[in-house]
Amino acid sequence: GGSGLTLVIDYNDVWGNHSSSYCSLASPPSGTHNISADPQFLNPTAGDYHLRFGSPAMNAGTGVDAPAYDKDGVARPQGRGVDMGAYEVVVYDVYLPLTVKNY
């Protein structure tokens, strides 16, 4: 029997599964923001699931119902949007001194 509930799976990156069917769900995910790309973790073998700069999961998440800070206490979002996963990629702005010369 059904419960009348609709499962919505959205804002996920499923990569490296033996199946792209989200753990063999009977129907495909209903979300439109799911991706299937290497998330480019820093060192998953050692349990470091921070994203590398340039990861496809950067700025690909949603702030809806997301915590204001990641697991390291970094404010979300960093950059243009919330990153998928537990950790935000810390974005630094670099400002170089500008020297104007008159020749």
C-alpha distances in whole Angstrom, upper triangle without the diagonal:
4,7,9,11,13,15,19,21,25,28,28,30,29,32,32,29,29,26,26,22,22,21,19,16,15,16,20,20,21,24,27,29,28,31,32,35,37,37,40,40,44,43,40,41,43,40,41,38,41,41,44,46,44,41,39,36,39,39,35,33,32,34,31,30,32,34,38,39,38,38,42,43,43,43,40,41,44,45,43,40,37,37,34,33,35,38,40,43,46,48,52,54,58,61,64,67,69,72,74,77,80,82
4,6,8,10,12,15,18,21,25,25,28,26,30,31,28,28,25,24,21,20,20,18,15,14,14,17,18,17,21,24,26,25,28,29,33,35,35,38,38,41,41,38,40,41,38,39,36,38,38,41,43,42,38,36,34,36,35,32,30,29,30,27,26,29,31,35,36,35,36,40,40,41,40,37,38,41,42,40,36,34,34,31,30,32,36,37,40,43,45,49,51,54,57,61,64,65,69,71,74,77,79
4,5,9,11,14,17,20,24,24,27,26,30,31,28,29,26,26,22,21,20,20,16,16,16,19,18,17,20,24,25,25,28,29,33,35,34,38,37,41,41,37,39,41,37,38,35,37,37,40,42,41,38,35,33,35,34,31,28,27,28,25,24,26,29,32,34,33,34,38,38,38,37,35,36,39,40,38,35,32,32,29,29,30,34,36,39,42,44,47,49,53,56,59,62,64,67,69,73,75,77
4,7,10,13,16,19,23,24,27,26,30,32,29,30,27,25,22,21,21,20,17,16,15,17,17,16,18,21,24,24,27,29,32,34,34,37,37,41,41,38,40,42,38,39,36,37,37,40,41,40,37,34,32,34,33,30,27,26,27,24,23,26,29,32,34,33,34,38,38,38,37,34,34,38,39,37,33,31,31,29,29,31,34,35,38,41,43,46,48,52,54,58,61,62,66,68,71,74,76
4,6,10,13,16,19,20,23,23,27,29,26,27,25,23,20,18,19,19,15,15,14,16,14,13,15,19,21,20,24,26,29,31,30,34,34,37,38,35,37,38,35,35,32,33,33,36,38,36,33,31,28,31,29,26,24,22,23,20,19,22,25,28,30,29,30,34,34,34,33,30,31,34,35,33,30,27,28,25,25,27,30,31,34,37,39,43,45,48,51,54,57,59,62,64,68,70,72
4,6,10,13,16,17,20,20,24,26,24,25,22,20,17,16,17,17,13,13,11,12,11,9,12,15,17,17,20,22,26,28,28,31,31,35,36,33,35,37,33,33,30,31,31,34,35,33,30,28,25,28,26,23,21,20,21,18,18,21,24,27,29,28,29,33,33,33,32,28,29,32,33,30,27,25,25,22,23,25,28,29,32,35,37,40,42,46,48,52,55,56,60,61,65,67,69
4,6,10,13,14,17,17,20,23,20,22,19,17,14,12,14,14,10,11,10,10,8,8,10,13,15,14,17,19,23,25,24,28,28,31,32,29,31,33,29,30,26,28,27,30,32,30,27,25,22,25,24,20,18,17,19,17,16,18,21,25,26,25,26,30,30,30,29,26,26,29,30,28,25,22,22,19,20,22,25,26,29,32,34,37,39,43,46,49,52,54,57,59,62,65,67
4,6,10,11,14,15,19,21,20,22,19,16,14,12,14,15,12,13,11,10,7,5,6,10,11,11,15,17,20,22,21,25,25,29,30,27,30,32,28,28,25,25,25,28,28,27,24,21,19,21,20,17,15,14,16,14,14,16,19,22,24,23,24,28,28,28,26,23,23,26,27,25,21,19,19,16,17,20,23,23,26,29,30,34,36,39,42,45,49,50,54,55,59,61,63
4,7,7,11,11,15,18,16,19,16,13,12,9,12,13,11,13,11,9,5,6,5,9,9,8,11,13,16,19,18,22,22,25,26,24,27,28,25,25,21,22,21,24,25,24,21,18,16,18,18,14,12,13,15,14,14,15,18,21,22,21,22,25,26,25,25,21,21,24,24,23,19,17,16,13,14,17,20,21,23,26,28,32,34,37,40,43,46,48,51,53,57,59,61
4,6,9,11,14,18,17,20,17,14,13,11,14,16,14,16,14,11,7,7,4,6,6,6,9,12,15,17,16,20,20,24,25,23,26,28,24,24,20,20,19,22,22,21,18,15,13,15,14,11,9,9,12,11,13,13,17,19,20,19,21,24,24,23,22,19,18,21,21,19,16,14,13,11,12,15,18,18,20,24,25,28,30,34,36,40,43,44,48,50,53,55,57
4,7,10,13,17,17,20,18,15,15,13,16,18,17,19,17,14,10,10,7,8,5,5,8,11,12,15,13,16,17,21,22,20,24,25,22,21,17,17,16,18,19,17,14,12,9,11,11,7,6,7,10,11,12,11,15,17,18,16,18,21,21,20,19,16,15,17,17,16,12,11,10,7,9,13,14,15,17,20,21,25,27,30,33,36,39,41,44,46,49,52,54
4,6,10,13,13,16,15,12,12,10,13,15,15,18,16,13,10,11,9,10,7,5,6,8,10,12,11,14,15,18,20,17,21,22,19,18,15,15,14,17,18,17,13,11,9,12,12,9,8,10,13,14,15,13,16,18,19,16,18,20,22,20,20,17,17,18,19,18,15,12,10,7,8,12,14,15,17,20,22,25,28,31,34,37,40,42,45,47,51,53,55
4,6,10,11,14,13,10,12,10,13,15,16,19,17,14,12,14,11,12,9,6,5,5,7,8,7,11,12,16,17,15,18,20,18,17,13,14,12,15,16,15,11,9,7,11,12,9,10,13,16,17,18,16,18,21,20,17,18,21,22,21,21,18,18,19,19,18,16,14,11,8,9,12,14,15,16,20,21,25,27,30,33,36,39,41,44,46,49,52,54
4,7,7,10,9,7,9,7,10,12,13,16,15,12,11,14,13,13,11,8,7,5,7,8,9,12,13,17,17,15,17,20,18,17,14,16,15,17,19,17,14,12,11,14,16,13,13,16,19,20,20,19,21,24,23,20,20,23,25,24,25,22,22,22,23,22,19,17,15,11,11,15,16,18,19,23,24,28,30,33,36,39,43,44,47,50,52,55,57
4,6,9,9,8,11,10,12,14,16,19,18,15,14,17,16,16,14,11,8,5,6,6,8,10,12,15,15,13,15,18,16,16,13,15,14,15,18,16,13,11,11,15,17,15,16,19,22,23,24,22,24,26,25,21,22,24,26,25,26,24,23,23,24,23,21,19,16,13,13,16,17,19,19,23,24,28,30,33,36,38,42,43,47,49,52,55,56
4,7,8,8,12,11,12,14,16,19,19,17,17,20,19,20,18,14,12,9,9,8,10,12,13,16,15,12,14,17,16,17,14,17,16,17,20,19,15,14,15,18,21,18,19,22,25,26,27,25,26,29,27,24,23,25,28,27,29,27,26,26,27,27,25,23,19,16,16,18,20,21,21,25,27,30,33,35,38,40,44,46,49,51,54,57,58
4,5,6,9,8,8,10,13,16,17,15,15,18,18,19,18,14,13,10,11,11,13,15,16,19,18,15,16,19,18,19,17,19,19,20,23,22,18,17,17,20,23,20,20,23,26,26,26,25,27,29,28,25,25,27,30,29,30,28,28,28,29,29,26,24,21,17,17,19,21,23,24,28,30,33,36,38,41,44,47,49,52,54,57,60,61
4,7,9,10,9,10,13,16,17,15,16,20,21,22,21,17,16,12,14,14,16,18,19,22,21,18,18,22,21,22,20,23,22,24,26,25,21,20,20,24,26,23,24,26,29,30,30,28,30,33,32,29,28,31,33,33,34,32,32,32,33,32,30,28,24,21,20,23,25,27,28,31,33,37,39,41,45,47,51,52,55,57,60,63,64
4,5,7,7,7,10,12,13,12,13,17,18,19,18,15,14,11,14,15,17,19,20,24,23,20,21,24,23,24,21,24,23,25,27,25,22,20,20,24,25,22,22,25,28,28,28,27,30,32,32,29,29,31,34,33,34,31,31,32,32,31,29,27,24,20,20,23,25,27,28,32,33,37,39,42,45,47,51,52,56,58,60,63,64
4,6,8,8,10,12,12,9,10,14,14,15,15,11,10,8,11,13,15,18,19,23,23,20,22,25,23,24,21,23,21,23,25,23,20,17,17,21,22,19,19,22,25,25,26,25,28,30,30,27,27,30,32,31,32,29,28,29,29,28,26,24,21,18,18,22,24,25,26,30,31,35,37,39,43,45,49,50,53,55,58,61,62
4,6,5,6,8,8,6,8,12,13,15,15,12,12,11,14,16,18,21,22,26,26,22,24,27,25,26,23,25,24,26,28,26,22,20,19,23,24,20,20,22,25,25,25,25,28,30,30,28,28,31,33,32,32,30,29,31,31,29,27,25,23,19,19,22,25,27,28,32,33,37,39,42,45,47,51,52,56,58,60,63,64
4,5,6,9,9,8,7,11,12,14,14,11,11,11,14,16,16,20,20,24,24,20,22,25,22,23,20,22,21,24,26,24,21,19,17,21,22,18,18,19,22,22,22,21,24,27,27,24,25,28,30,29,29,27,27,28,29,28,25,22,20,16,16,19,22,24,25,29,31,35,37,40,43,46,49,51,54,56,59,62,64
4,6,9,11,10,11,14,15,18,18,14,15,14,16,18,18,21,21,25,24,20,22,24,22,23,21,23,23,26,28,27,23,21,20,24,25,21,21,22,25,24,24,23,26,29,29,26,26,29,31,31,31,29,29,31,32,31,28,25,23,19,18,20,23,26,27,31,33,37,40,42,46,48,52,54,57,59,62,65,66
4,6,8,9,11,14,16,18,19,16,17,15,18,20,21,24,24,28,27,24,25,28,25,27,24,27,26,29,31,30,26,24,23,26,27,24,23,25,27,26,26,26,29,32,32,29,29,32,34,34,35,32,32,34,34,33,30,28,26,22,21,24,27,29,31,34,36,40,42,45,49,51,55,56,60,62,65,67,69
4,5,7,8,11,14,16,17,15,16,16,19,21,22,25,26,29,29,26,27,30,27,28,25,28,27,30,32,30,26,24,23,26,27,23,22,23,26,24,24,25,27,31,31,29,29,32,34,34,34,31,31,33,34,32,29,27,25,21,21,24,27,29,31,34,36,40,42,45,48,51,55,56,60,62,65,67,69
4,7,9,12,15,17,19,17,19,18,22,24,25,29,29,33,33,29,31,33,31,32,29,31,30,33,35,33,29,27,26,29,29,26,25,25,28,27,27,27,30,34,34,32,32,36,37,37,37,34,34,36,36,35,31,29,28,24,25,27,30,32,34,38,39,43,45,48,51,54,58,59,62,64,67,70,71
4,7,8,12,14,16,14,16,17,21,23,24,28,28,32,32,29,31,34,31,32,29,30,29,32,33,31,28,25,24,27,27,23,22,23,26,24,25,26,29,32,33,31,32,35,36,36,35,32,32,34,34,32,29,27,26,23,24,26,29,31,32,36,37,41,43,46,49,52,55,56,60,62,65,67,69
4,6,9,11,13,11,13,13,17,20,21,24,26,29,30,27,29,32,29,29,26,28,26,28,30,28,24,21,20,24,24,20,19,20,23,22,23,24,27,30,31,29,30,33,34,33,33,29,29,31,31,29,26,24,23,20,21,24,27,28,29,33,34,38,40,43,46,48,52,53,56,58,61,63,65
4,6,8,10,8,11,12,16,19,19,23,24,27,28,25,28,30,27,27,24,25,24,26,27,25,22,19,18,21,20,17,16,17,20,18,19,20,23,26,27,25,26,30,30,30,29,26,25,27,28,25,22,21,20,17,18,21,24,24,26,30,31,35,37,40,43,45,49,50,54,55,58,61,62
4,7,9,9,12,14,18,21,21,25,26,29,31,28,31,33,30,30,26,27,25,28,28,26,23,20,19,21,20,17,16,16,19,17,18,19,23,26,27,26,27,30,31,30,29,25,25,27,27,25,22,20,20,17,19,22,25,25,27,30,31,35,36,40,42,45,49,50,53,55,58,60,62
4,6,6,10,13,16,19,18,22,23,27,28,26,29,31,28,27,23,24,22,25,25,23,20,17,15,18,17,13,12,12,15,14,16,17,20,22,24,23,25,28,28,27,26,22,21,24,23,21,18,17,17,14,16,19,22,22,24,27,28,31,33,36,39,42,45,46,50,51,54,57,59
4,6,9,12,15,18,18,21,23,27,28,27,30,32,29,28,24,24,22,24,24,21,19,15,15,17,15,12,12,12,16,15,17,18,21,23,25,24,26,28,29,27,26,22,21,23,22,19,17,16,16,14,17,20,22,22,23,26,26,30,31,34,37,40,43,44,47,49,52,54,56
4,7,10,12,15,15,18,20,23,25,24,27,29,26,24,21,20,18,20,20,18,15,12,11,13,11,8,8,9,13,13,16,15,19,20,21,20,23,25,25,23,22,19,17,19,18,16,13,13,12,11,14,17,18,18,19,22,23,26,28,31,33,36,40,41,44,46,49,51,53
4,7,10,13,12,16,18,21,23,21,24,26,23,22,19,19,17,19,19,17,14,11,10,13,13,9,9,11,15,15,17,16,20,21,22,20,22,24,25,24,23,20,19,20,20,18,15,14,13,10,13,16,18,18,19,23,23,27,29,32,35,37,41,42,45,47,50,53,54
4,6,9,10,13,15,19,21,19,22,24,22,21,17,18,15,17,17,15,12,8,8,12,12,9,10,13,17,18,20,18,21,23,23,21,22,24,26,24,24,20,19,20,20,18,16,15,13,10,13,16,17,17,18,22,22,26,28,30,33,36,39,40,44,46,49,51,53
4,7,9,12,14,18,19,17,20,22,21,20,16,17,15,16,18,15,12,9,10,13,15,12,13,17,20,21,22,21,23,25,25,22,23,25,27,25,26,23,22,22,22,21,19,17,15,12,14,17,18,19,19,23,24,27,29,31,35,37,41,42,45,47,50,52,54
4,6,9,11,15,16,15,18,20,19,18,15,15,13,13,14,12,9,7,8,12,14,12,14,17,21,22,24,22,24,25,24,21,22,24,26,24,25,22,21,21,20,19,18,17,14,12,13,17,17,17,17,21,21,25,27,29,32,34,38,39,42,44,47,50,51
4,5,8,12,13,12,14,17,16,15,12,13,10,11,13,11,8,7,9,12,15,13,15,19,22,24,25,22,24,25,24,21,21,22,25,23,24,22,21,20,20,20,19,18,14,12,13,16,16,16,16,19,20,23,26,28,31,33,37,38,41,43,46,49,50
4,6,9,11,10,14,15,14,12,9,9,7,8,10,9,6,6,6,9,12,11,12,16,19,21,22,19,20,21,20,17,17,18,21,19,20,18,17,17,17,18,16,14,11,9,9,12,12,13,12,16,17,20,23,25,29,31,35,36,39,42,45,48,49
4,6,9,9,12,14,13,11,9,8,6,6,8,8,6,8,8,10,14,14,15,19,21,24,25,21,22,23,21,18,18,18,21,19,21,19,19,17,18,19,18,16,13,12,12,14,13,13,12,15,16,19,22,24,27,29,33,35,38,40,43,46,47
4,6,6,9,10,9,7,5,5,5,6,9,11,8,11,10,11,15,15,16,19,21,23,24,20,21,21,19,15,15,15,18,17,19,18,18,17,18,20,18,16,12,12,10,11,10,12,11,14,16,19,22,24,28,30,33,35,39,41,44,47,49
4,6,9,9,9,6,6,6,6,6,9,12,10,13,13,13,17,18,18,22,23,26,26,22,22,22,20,16,15,15,18,17,20,19,19,18,19,21,20,18,15,14,13,13,11,12,11,13,15,18,21,22,26,28,32,34,37,40,42,46,47
4,5,6,6,5,7,8,9,9,13,15,13,16,15,16,20,20,21,24,25,28,28,24,24,25,22,18,16,16,20,19,22,22,22,21,22,24,23,21,17,17,15,14,13,15,14,16,19,21,25,26,30,31,35,37,40,43,46,49,50
4,5,5,5,6,8,10,11,15,16,14,16,15,17,20,20,20,23,25,27,26,23,23,24,21,18,16,17,20,20,23,22,23,22,23,25,23,21,17,16,13,13,13,16,15,18,21,24,27,29,32,34,38,40,43,46,49,52,53
4,6,7,9,12,13,14,18,20,17,19,19,20,24,24,24,27,28,30,30,26,26,28,25,21,19,19,23,23,26,26,26,25,27,29,27,25,21,19,17,17,17,19,19,21,24,27,30,31,35,37,40,43,46,49,51,55,56
4,6,9,11,14,15,18,20,18,21,20,21,24,24,24,27,28,30,29,26,25,26,23,19,17,17,21,21,25,25,26,25,27,29,27,24,21,20,17,16,16,18,18,20,23,25,29,30,34,36,39,42,45,48,50,54,55
4,6,9,12,14,18,20,17,19,18,19,22,22,21,24,25,27,26,22,22,23,20,16,14,14,18,19,22,22,23,22,25,27,25,22,18,17,14,13,13,16,16,19,22,24,28,30,34,36,39,42,45,48,51,54,55
4,6,9,11,14,16,14,17,15,16,19,20,19,22,23,25,24,21,20,21,18,14,12,12,16,16,19,19,20,19,21,23,22,19,16,15,12,11,10,13,13,15,18,21,24,26,30,32,35,38,41,44,47,50,52
4,6,9,12,14,12,14,12,13,16,16,16,18,19,22,21,18,18,19,16,12,11,12,15,15,17,17,17,17,19,21,19,16,12,11,8,8,8,10,11,14,17,20,23,25,29,31,35,37,41,44,46,50,51
4,7,9,12,10,13,11,11,14,15,14,17,18,21,21,17,16,17,14,11,10,10,13,12,15,14,15,14,16,18,16,14,10,10,8,8,6,8,7,10,13,16,19,22,25,28,31,34,37,40,43,46,48
4,6,8,6,9,8,8,11,12,13,16,17,20,21,17,17,18,15,12,13,13,15,13,15,14,14,13,14,15,14,12,9,9,9,9,7,7,6,10,12,15,18,20,24,26,30,32,35,38,41,44,46
4,6,6,9,9,9,12,14,15,19,20,23,24,21,21,20,18,15,16,15,18,15,17,16,16,13,14,16,15,14,11,12,12,13,10,10,7,10,11,14,17,18,22,24,28,30,33,35,38,41,43
4,6,9,10,8,11,13,15,18,19,23,24,21,21,20,18,16,17,16,18,15,17,15,14,12,11,13,14,13,11,13,14,15,12,10,7,8,8,11,13,15,19,21,24,26,30,32,35,38,40
4,6,8,7,10,11,14,17,19,23,24,21,22,22,20,18,20,19,21,18,19,17,15,13,12,13,13,14,11,13,14,16,14,12,9,11,11,13,15,17,20,22,26,27,30,33,35,38,40
4,5,5,9,10,12,16,18,21,22,19,20,21,19,17,18,18,20,18,18,16,15,14,13,14,13,12,9,10,11,14,12,11,9,12,13,16,18,20,23,26,29,31,34,36,39,42,43
4,5,8,7,10,14,17,19,21,19,20,21,20,18,19,20,22,19,20,17,15,15,14,13,12,12,9,9,11,15,14,13,11,15,15,18,20,22,26,28,31,33,36,38,41,44,45
4,6,5,7,11,14,16,18,15,17,17,17,14,16,17,19,16,17,14,13,13,12,12,10,9,6,5,8,11,10,10,10,13,14,18,20,23,26,29,32,34,37,39,42,45,47
4,5,7,11,13,16,18,15,16,16,15,13,16,16,17,14,14,12,10,9,9,9,8,7,4,6,9,11,10,8,7,10,11,14,16,19,22,25,29,30,34,36,39,42,44
4,6,8,10,13,16,13,15,14,15,14,17,17,17,14,13,10,8,8,7,6,4,5,5,7,11,13,11,9,9,11,11,15,16,19,22,25,29,30,34,36,39,42,44
4,7,10,12,15,13,15,16,16,15,17,19,19,17,16,12,11,12,11,9,7,6,6,6,10,13,12,11,12,15,15,18,20,23,26,29,32,34,37,39,42,45,47
4,7,9,11,9,12,13,14,12,15,17,17,15,14,11,9,12,12,11,7,5,5,4,8,11,11,10,12,15,16,19,21,25,28,31,34,35,39,41,45,47,49
4,5,8,7,10,11,13,13,16,18,17,16,14,10,9,12,13,11,7,6,8,8,10,12,13,12,14,17,17,21,22,26,29,32,35,37,40,42,46,48,51
4,6,5,8,8,11,11,15,17,15,14,11,8,8,11,13,11,8,6,9,10,12,12,13,12,15,16,17,20,22,26,28,32,35,36,40,42,45,48,51
4,5,9,10,13,14,17,19,18,17,15,11,12,15,16,15,11,10,12,12,14,14,16,15,18,20,21,24,26,29,32,35,38,40,43,45,49,52,54
4,7,9,12,13,15,18,17,16,14,12,13,17,19,18,14,11,13,13,13,13,15,16,19,21,22,25,27,31,34,37,40,42,45,48,51,54,56
4,6,8,9,12,14,13,13,11,9,10,14,16,15,12,9,10,10,10,10,12,12,15,17,19,22,24,28,31,34,37,39,43,45,49,52,54
4,5,7,9,12,10,10,9,8,10,13,16,16,13,10,12,12,11,10,11,11,15,16,18,21,23,27,30,33,36,38,42,44,48,51,54
4,7,10,11,9,8,6,5,8,11,14,15,12,10,12,13,13,11,11,11,14,14,16,19,21,24,27,30,33,35,39,41,45,48,51
4,7,8,5,5,4,5,8,10,14,15,13,10,11,13,12,9,9,8,12,12,14,17,19,23,26,29,32,34,38,41,44,47,50
4,5,5,5,7,7,9,10,14,16,13,10,10,10,9,6,5,6,10,11,14,17,20,23,26,29,32,35,38,41,45,48,50
4,6,7,10,11,13,14,17,19,17,13,12,12,10,6,6,9,12,13,16,19,22,25,28,31,34,37,41,44,47,50,52
4,6,9,11,13,13,16,19,17,14,13,14,12,9,7,9,11,11,14,16,20,22,26,28,31,34,38,41,44,48,50
4,6,9,12,12,16,18,16,14,14,15,14,10,9,9,12,11,14,16,19,22,25,28,31,34,37,40,44,47,49
4,6,9,8,12,15,13,11,12,14,13,10,8,7,9,8,11,13,16,19,22,25,28,30,34,37,40,44,46
4,6,7,11,13,11,10,11,14,14,12,10,8,10,9,11,13,15,19,21,25,28,30,34,36,40,43,46
3,6,9,10,8,6,8,11,11,11,9,7,9,10,11,14,16,20,22,26,29,31,34,37,40,43,46
4,6,7,5,4,7,10,12,12,10,7,9,9,10,13,14,18,21,24,27,29,33,35,39,42,44
4,7,7,7,8,12,13,13,10,7,7,6,6,9,11,14,17,21,24,26,29,32,35,38,41
4,6,8,9,13,15,16,13,9,8,8,6,9,10,13,16,19,22,24,28,30,33,36,38
4,7,9,13,16,17,15,11,11,12,10,12,13,16,18,22,25,26,29,31,35,37,39
4,6,10,12,14,13,10,10,12,11,14,15,19,21,25,28,29,33,35,38,41,43
4,7,9,10,9,7,9,11,12,15,17,21,23,27,30,32,35,37,41,44,46
4,6,8,7,6,7,10,11,15,18,21,24,27,31,32,36,38,41,44,46
4,7,8,8,10,13,15,19,21,24,28,31,34,36,39,42,45,48,50
4,6,8,10,13,16,20,23,26,29,32,35,37,41,44,47,50,52
4,7,10,13,16,19,22,25,29,32,35,37,41,44,47,50,52
4,7,9,12,15,19,22,25,28,31,34,37,40,43,47,49
4,6,9,12,15,18,22,25,28,30,34,37,40,43,45
4,6,10,13,16,19,22,25,28,31,34,37,40,42
4,7,10,13,16,19,23,25,29,31,35,38,40
4,7,10,13,16,20,22,25,28,31,35,37
4,6,10,13,16,18,22,25,28,32,34
4,7,10,13,15,19,22,25,28,31
4,6,10,12,16,19,22,25,27
4,7,9,12,15,19,22,24
4,6,9,13,16,19,21
4,6,10,13,16,19
4,7,10,13,16
4,6,10,13
4,7,10
4,6
4
